[in-house]
Amino acid sequence: MRACNKRWLFHSQQKRPLELGADIVMHSGTKYIGGHSDIIMGFLSGNDDKIMPKLRHMQNTRGAHPSSFDCYLAIRSLWTLEVCSSEAFLSF
């Protein structure tokens, strides 16, 4: 049985759905990675050797790549990710 888990990045860091048996985890890069509200991005991660090459092929053939500037904005946002995550954890 295939399992897919759509989680915010912060919750996935705490719960680790891939270790709990999910095949694919979908992360929202817009909320925590793009904390400055200037990018719309998502990420897939997985641990199934049969599914991930198919997803990579679809990504490459359909042009689902962020632009260089979007990658720059995402890297810029990673500098403040630790602060955002710890503050969000304290608010729960």
RAZIPE-V558665 format. One record per backbone hydrogen bond with DSSP energy under -0.5 kcal/mol. CO is the residue of the C=O (numbers start at 1). NH is the residue of the N-H. If there is no record, write none. Layout:
co,nh
CO,NH
CO,NH
//
This chain:
co,nh
3,23
3,24
4,6
5,7
5,26
7,28
8,12
9,13
10,14
11,15
12,16
16,19
16,20
17,22
18,21
23,47
23,48
24,5
25,27
25,45
26,7
27,29
27,43
28,9
28,32
29,34
32,35
33,35
34,37
41,29
41,30
43,27
45,25
47,49
48,52
50,54
51,55
52,56
53,57
54,58
55,59
56,60
57,61
58,62
59,63
59,64
63,65
67,71
68,72
69,73
70,74
71,75
72,76
73,77
74,78
75,79
76,79
77,80
78,81
80,84
81,85
82,86
83,87
84,88
85,89
86,90
87,91
88,92
89,92
//
